């Protein structure tokens, strides 16, 4: 199974934003505190199931845990360049 590059500091930062200890996050995710500690140090690479559980507990998207920032999608025909009308 291919691995996905990710930054373990993002898990710690998200946990700390909530003011939670590793024990508290572990309880919310359903894993042992050591698992959270290993994630935060980069000693453990989470699978997609753990990424999803972490994202749900931390109220962020999986992409955000991977270090991707959400970018708003443009709707076709909205906010795009306006075309000048030709004079007849």
Secondary structure as GFF3:
##gff-version 3
##sequence-region A 1 88
A	DSSP	alpha_helix	9	18	.	.	.	ID=ss1
A	DSSP	alpha_helix	22	29	.	.	.	ID=ss2
A	DSSP	alpha_helix	33	41	.	.	.	ID=ss3
A	DSSP	alpha_helix	48	58	.	.	.	ID=ss4
A	DSSP	alpha_helix	62	65	.	.	.	ID=ss5
###
